[in-house]
């Protein structure tokens, strides 16, 4: 399983997503290293299909992408059980990783 965390430096939520992703990996017993990918240009965002920071890719797919979501250098919001957040919850990440 390949896991990537795409982000840009100005995003205040990428470090939260990184910590939650590590917690979720531990919860499912997965020792895969997370590759952090710094996205710095609009061209790179387009190339990655970057729907905003932070984005988690599992084997190259964004399991949280909504159809028609724009691509670009922006902060991303996630729908969580507790409301809108800048990062998926640990539970949402565990669900995605358990499928993979």
SULJOUR-V692689 format. One record per pair of residues at least 12 apart in sequence whose ideal C-beta (glycine too) atoms are under 10 Angstrom apart, sorted by the first residue. I is the first residue (numbers start at 1). J is the second residue. D is the distance in whole Angstrom. If there is no record, write none. Layout:
i=(I	I)
j=(J	J)
d=(D	D)
//
This chain:
i=(1	1	1	1	1	1	1	2	2	2	2	2	2	2	2	2	2	3	3	3	3	3	3	3	3	3	3	3	3	3	3	3	3	4	4	4	4	4	4	4	4	4	4	4	4	5	5	5	5	5	5	5	5	5	5	5	5	5	5	6	6	6	6	6	6	6	6	6	6	6	6	6	6	6	6	6	6	6	7	7	7	7	7	7	7	7	7	7	7	7	8	8	8	8	8	8	8	8	8	8	8	8	8	8	9	9	9	9	10	10	10	10	11	11	11	11	11	11	11	11	11	11	11	12	12	12	12	12	13	13	13	13	13	13	13	13	13	13	14	14	14	14	14	14	14	14	14	15	15	16	16	16	16	16	17	17	17	17	17	17	17	17	17	17	17	17	18	18	18	18	18	19	19	20	20	20	20	20	20	20	20	20	20	20	21	21	21	21	21	21	21	21	21	22	22	22	23	23	23	23	24	24	24	24	24	24	24	24	24	24	24	24	25	25	25	25	26	26	27	27	27	27	27	27	28	28	28	28	28	28	28	29	29	30	30	30	30	32	32	32	34	35	36	37	37	37	38	39	39	39	39	39	40	41	42	42	42	44	45	45	45	45	45	46	46	47	48	48	48	49	49	49	49	49	50	50	50	50	50	50	50	51	51	51	51	51	51	51	51	51	52	52	52	52	52	52	52	52	52	52	52	52	53	53	53	53	53	53	54	54	54	54	54	54	55	55	56	56	56	56	56	56	56	58	58	58	58	58	59	61	61	62	63	63	63	63	63	63	63	63	64	64	64	64	64	64	64	64	66	66	76	78	79	80)
j=(25	30	32	58	59	97	100	32	33	34	35	57	58	59	60	61	100	21	24	25	30	32	33	34	35	56	57	58	59	93	96	97	100	34	35	36	37	48	55	56	57	58	59	60	62	17	18	21	22	34	35	36	37	38	53	54	55	56	57	35	36	37	38	39	44	45	48	49	50	51	52	53	54	55	56	57	62	76	36	37	38	39	50	52	53	54	55	56	75	76	37	38	39	40	41	44	45	50	52	53	54	73	74	75	38	39	40	53	53	73	74	75	39	52	53	54	55	73	74	75	76	86	87	53	54	75	86	87	52	53	54	75	76	77	78	85	86	87	36	38	53	54	55	75	76	86	87	54	87	54	85	86	87	88	34	53	54	55	56	76	78	85	86	87	88	93	34	36	54	56	87	87	90	54	56	85	87	88	89	90	91	92	93	94	34	54	56	87	88	90	93	96	97	34	90	93	89	90	93	94	56	88	89	90	91	92	93	94	95	96	97	98	90	93	94	97	90	94	90	91	93	94	97	98	93	94	95	96	97	98	100	97	98	94	97	98	100	58	97	100	56	57	54	50	55	57	53	52	53	55	72	73	73	73	71	72	73	73	70	71	72	73	74	71	72	71	60	62	71	61	62	65	69	71	62	70	71	72	73	74	76	64	65	66	69	70	71	72	74	76	65	69	70	71	72	73	74	75	76	77	78	86	73	74	75	76	86	87	75	76	78	86	87	88	69	76	78	87	88	92	93	96	97	93	96	97	99	100	100	96	100	76	88	92	93	95	96	97	99	100	76	78	79	87	88	92	93	96	78	79	88	92	92	92)
d=(10	7	5	7	6	8	5	7	9	10	7	8	7	5	7	10	9	7	10	8	8	5	8	5	7	7	7	6	8	10	10	8	8	7	5	8	5	9	8	7	4	8	9	8	10	6	6	6	10	5	7	5	7	10	9	6	7	6	8	9	8	5	8	5	9	9	6	9	6	9	9	7	7	4	8	7	9	10	7	7	7	7	9	9	4	5	7	10	10	9	10	7	5	7	10	9	8	9	9	5	9	6	9	9	7	10	8	9	8	8	10	8	10	8	4	6	10	9	9	5	8	8	10	9	10	7	7	10	10	7	6	7	8	9	9	8	3	5	8	9	5	4	9	9	9	9	8	9	9	8	8	7	5	10	10	8	4	9	7	9	9	10	8	4	7	9	7	7	7	10	9	9	9	10	9	10	6	7	7	5	9	9	6	10	6	9	6	9	8	9	6	10	9	7	10	10	10	5	8	9	9	9	9	5	8	8	4	5	9	8	6	9	10	8	9	6	10	10	7	9	9	5	8	9	9	6	10	10	5	5	9	10	10	10	6	9	9	10	9	9	9	9	10	9	9	8	10	10	7	8	10	7	8	8	9	6	6	9	10	6	5	5	9	6	8	9	10	9	8	9	7	8	9	6	9	10	6	7	8	9	9	8	5	8	5	7	6	8	8	6	10	8	8	9	7	8	5	6	3	8	10	10	8	7	6	6	9	10	9	6	9	8	6	9	10	6	10	9	7	10	7	7	9	10	6	7	8	5	6	10	9	10	9	9	9	9	5	9	8	8	8	6	9	10	6	8	9	8	10	9	10	7	9	7)
//
